[in-house]
Amino acid sequence: MPKSEIILNAFTMNAVSHVNYGLWRHDEDQAFRHDDLDYWIGLAEVLEEGGFDAVFIADALGLLDTYGGGAAESLRRGVQSPLSDPLLLVSALAGASRHLGIGVTVSTTYEQPYLLARKFTTLDQLSGGRVAWNIVTSQLESAARNLGLERQVDHDERYDRADEFLTVAYKLWQGSWEDDAVVADKGSAARPDGLYADPARVHAIDHHGRFFRVPGPHIAQPSPQRVPVLFQAGGSPRGQRFAARHAELVFVAGADAAGVRRNVETIRALAREEGRAPDAIRFVSAVAVVVAPTRAEAESRFADYRRFYDATGALVHYSASTGVDFSDADQDAPIRYLETNSNRSLLRMFDDPDGGRSWTLRQALAPEGGFGRTRTFVGDPIAVADGLEDWLEATGTDGINLIHVVSPGSFVDFSRLVVPELIRRGRRPAGRPEVPLTLRERLFGAAPRPPVDHPAARHGFPHRAATSEARPE
Ligand SMILES: Cc1cc2nc3c(=O)[nH]c(=O)nc-3n(C[C@H](O)[C@H](O)[C@H](O)COP(=O)(O)O)c2cc1C
């Protein structure tokens, strides 16, 4: 897509509430129906109609049980608990849309690359190349305990495992099946038995590493993108290095433009060190929007939503993400950075000497009176479009991850009121191509597969074919 266009993602979770703490109690919110397929099909239709580039589904692998030392409050308040599997939604969302990209979160800490590579290949096949993977390393102790560990693997080691995980996945996706491996000849005079796949063009990968041993070949034939578009959101120094190496789209969070810009610039500089083009990575930030035809209506809706905002629910989430139990914390004392084994960048966002910031919990819970730790835009369509353009300019980002205050209502309002204004300004495309594009083509205006400066390309053909020694009989 042209640089002038704003990337537009919808941000959600397969849960009662995501980061819109407490809003599930509002009459307009439908996300409590997350266990009903019709809810998801309706959401895909709304996003397709609104021309969204992608829906991005967050995930975690445990109940949020840090606050107060248990999961009682997260369950009571429906804060990302209960939580259903996002990957299993993808085929249904793909079936209900033609153009919409579908980004789904999966952790490298608890999966096996051989199995996960097949899942993404399958979803990319079934969606016609519209799938993205949000790579996370996980941050919850409750996940570790339920997945056979006494405690989480150390923060930075999780990223070491993730690096190798990606290498294995690249080998499977890119270096196992040559493009012409699938012949699909049902039978001819020359080949009376037919030939589905040419075994000489399906290669072992023979991976022996610190974390994984995978001989291959990849069990599934290639999909349109081969490699799902890679999303990532690591914010710690090790996480930023990982993003700089692998990510194509990076999610950044934060309500203050200077902090977001610093994060973006750091990752861009690291990406250059990794040998990638300066614009190889695109950035989107999480924002909330409350829009109505007039400013007065928007403000009155915002005030109405604010009445449902559950600050304790936000604390339940922050506690789980950071690994710090905030249940007894003084809300007016500054939050202190700690080298926890969970999400370090969230604490750094609140206690950031470089950015001259030292927030109290009360500030962190509602910056500028908005929702949680994201920037919130309230107003008529022109004011919201102005605010978004200024925000993108100030942060150096390329687009937004729109959180829902109510779902699908927030996405419907944005589609009906803000998207036409963005189209008028040349910041969103006026139509869709006749033939749907893959997500990578859509976002980067390039080929469906990773570009040559991406590490996945090093494992692809013709390089792999040229160096391949053992061809199976
Ligand atoms: C917009 C955004 C979305 C995220 N979504 C998820 C998610 O769905 N699941 C998850 O485990 N972590 C998620 N994270 C957390 C990141 O993966 C990462 O752990 C976090 O930013 C901290 O960085 P660090 O791991 O490098 O310390 C998200 C972060 C951001 C900023």
The ligand as an SDF file (V2000), in Angstrom:
LIG
                    3D

 31 33  0  0  0  0  0  0  0  0999 V2000
   -0.3280   -3.8530   20.9390 C   0  0  0  0  0  0  0  0  0  0  0  0
    0.2580   -5.0180   21.6820 C   0  0  0  0  0  0  0  0  0  0  0  0
   -0.3650   -6.2730   21.6110 C   0  0  0  0  0  0  0  0  0  0  0  0
    0.1380   -7.3660   22.2990 C   0  0  0  0  0  0  0  0  0  0  0  0
   -0.5130   -8.5650   22.2270 N   0  0  0  0  0  0  0  0  0  0  0  0
   -0.0410   -9.6050   22.9520 C   0  0  0  0  0  0  0  0  0  0  0  0
   -0.7350  -10.8350   22.9570 C   0  0  0  0  0  0  0  0  0  0  0  0
   -1.7540  -10.9940   22.3120 O   0  0  0  0  0  0  0  0  0  0  0  0
   -0.2490  -11.8480   23.7070 N   0  0  0  0  0  0  0  0  0  0  0  0
    0.9080  -11.7210   24.4460 C   0  0  0  0  0  0  0  0  0  0  0  0
    1.3080  -12.6880   25.0940 O   0  0  0  0  0  0  0  0  0  0  0  0
    1.5790  -10.5590   24.4540 N   0  0  0  0  0  0  0  0  0  0  0  0
    1.1200   -9.5100   23.7390 C   0  0  0  0  0  0  0  0  0  0  0  0
    1.7850   -8.3220   23.7850 N   0  0  0  0  0  0  0  0  0  0  0  0
    3.0140   -8.2460   24.5870 C   0  0  0  0  0  0  0  0  0  0  0  0
    4.2400   -8.3860   23.7250 C   0  0  0  0  0  0  0  0  0  0  0  0
    4.2710   -9.5920   23.0310 O   0  0  0  0  0  0  0  0  0  0  0  0
    5.4910   -8.2500   24.5690 C   0  0  0  0  0  0  0  0  0  0  0  0
    5.6090   -9.3410   25.4550 O   0  0  0  0  0  0  0  0  0  0  0  0
    5.4370   -6.9950   25.3840 C   0  0  0  0  0  0  0  0  0  0  0  0
    5.2830   -5.9010   24.5300 O   0  0  0  0  0  0  0  0  0  0  0  0
    6.6450   -6.8450   26.2660 C   0  0  0  0  0  0  0  0  0  0  0  0
    7.8200   -6.8830   25.5640 O   0  0  0  0  0  0  0  0  0  0  0  0
    8.9510   -7.8140   26.0500 P   0  0  0  0  0  0  0  0  0  0  0  0
    8.3940   -9.2100   25.9790 O   0  0  0  0  0  0  0  0  0  0  0  0
   10.0360   -7.5990   25.0320 O   0  0  0  0  0  0  0  0  0  0  0  0
    9.3080   -7.4050   27.4260 O   0  0  0  0  0  0  0  0  0  0  0  0
    1.3060   -7.2190   23.0890 C   0  0  0  0  0  0  0  0  0  0  0  0
    1.9400   -5.9680   23.1530 C   0  0  0  0  0  0  0  0  0  0  0  0
    1.4290   -4.8860   22.4660 C   0  0  0  0  0  0  0  0  0  0  0  0
    2.1460   -3.5660   22.5740 C   0  0  0  0  0  0  0  0  0  0  0  0
  1  2  1  0
  2  3  1  0
  2 30  2  0
  3  4  2  0
  4  5  1  0
  4 28  1  0
  5  6  2  0
  6  7  1  0
  6 13  1  0
  7  8  2  0
  7  9  1  0
  9 10  1  0
 10 11  2  0
 10 12  1  0
 12 13  2  0
 13 14  1  0
 14 15  1  0
 14 28  1  0
 15 16  1  0
 16 17  1  0
 16 18  1  0
 18 19  1  0
 18 20  1  0
 20 21  1  0
 20 22  1  0
 22 23  1  0
 23 24  1  0
 24 25  2  0
 24 26  1  0
 24 27  1  0
 28 29  2  0
 29 30  1  0
 30 31  1  0
M  END
$$$$
